Amino acid sequence: MLESSSVLLFIVFVLLFLLLLFGVLIRRNGTAALLWNEKIREKITNFIMNQTKEQRILNFVLQNAVRGDPCSVIDTIDKYCSQKEWAMNVGKEKGLILDKTVEEIKPSVALELGTYCGYSAVRIARMLKAGARLLTVEFNPEFAAIAKQVIEFAGVQDKVNILEGPSEEIIPQLKKKYEVDTLDFVFLDHWKDRYSSDTILLQECNLLRKGSVLLADNVICPGAPEFLNYVRNNPHFQCSNYPAHLEYMAVQDAMEKAVFLG
């Protein structure tokens, strides 16, 4: 009996130790953090609540943010994702880098690759000058539908056009179908393995002009090594790196700005 109790205590101790170790990894290791939040925790919560995380974010916005106030919508999403469930928005820290870039460029035509729930679209749109527009591309139809509601609730729908479909199909259509001459600003925040190929596609479609600015998120975590290698070793781009942290975590990340030199 005593021996059985000792074995049970040892098993409990080992499990607690493993949970503690995993908790440390989640806070400091990007791969472990993404695995836990996107593959394990999210699926369990979705099953229990019979609702997707993105729907929960939308509901939290509708219930707690101020309609027509984009800053309130941004703050509400940040609150949810930092206190309740992690999500792949650009987040507050890197959002300030995004804000500063948009403020400096003052784009007339901007492109976002990866709308998700509309967080960064709202963030960009609220800073656009009168008459400027943002085209935001989203492959997932469920995300696009949620983003549409978030953008409308924030009151910036007149400045934002959601384009649903894969970026490799939409980018070649921008000139004729969406009357884009060239892009002043491009925010890359979609599939990381598409960063370099879509940048090349933007060049091939003559959508970049001298001075066009590309800003790429998550170049360290999860990482976009092909993109970094391409723009940093290309004489047509001038690059700057902005160290930061993965959204809502202590994990190291960065944003990369690439100015097209023509």
C-alpha positions, 0 to 999 in steps of 0.5 A: 500500500505504501509502495503504491502511494509512493509510485502515485506521488512520483507520477503526480510529481513528474506530471506537475514538473512537466506541466511547469516545464511546458509552461516555461516553454510556452512563455519563452519558446515561440514554437511551443507557444504557437503549438499550445495556443493554435493546435491544442488550447484553441481546438479544445476550447472550440470543441467545448464552446462549439464556436471558433476563436475568431467568433469569440473575438467578434462577439467580445468586440460587439459586446465591449467596444464602442461602435464607430470608434476604431481605437476602441475596437483595437483596444478591445481585441488587444484586451481579449487576446492578452487576457483570454485567448492568444490570436495572431493579430499584429498586437499592440507593441508591433502595432505601434511600429505599423502605426509609425510606418503608415504615418510616415508614408501617408499612403494613398493606396495600401495593400494588406496580405492577411486580413484575419479578423480585421485588427490590422485593417482597422489599425491601418484604415484609421490612419489613412488620409481622406480619399485613401484606400486599403485593399486587404486580402484574405484566403479564409472565407470565415475570417473574411466574414468576421473581418467585414463585421469588425471593420464595419463596427469600427466605422472604417468600411468606406476605406477598406475593401476586403478581397477574398481569395489566394494572394497569388491570384488576387495580386495579378488582378489589382491593376485591371480589376481593382484599378490600382496603378502602384502601391504606396504601402504593403503590409505582409502578415499572411502565410510566411512562406508566401512573403518572398514569392508575393513580393516577387509577384508584386514586382513582376506585376509592376505594382511597386514604384520607387519609394513603395514600402513593404512591412513584414510581420513575424519575420523571426517567429514563426519566421520568414527566412526566404523573404529576409534573404531575398530583400536583404540581398536585393539591390532594389530594396533598402531594409530596416529591422525592428526587433519586438516580441511575438504578439501578446507574448515575451517571445522574440520577434521582429518586423522588417521594412523594405523600401523599393528603390526602383 
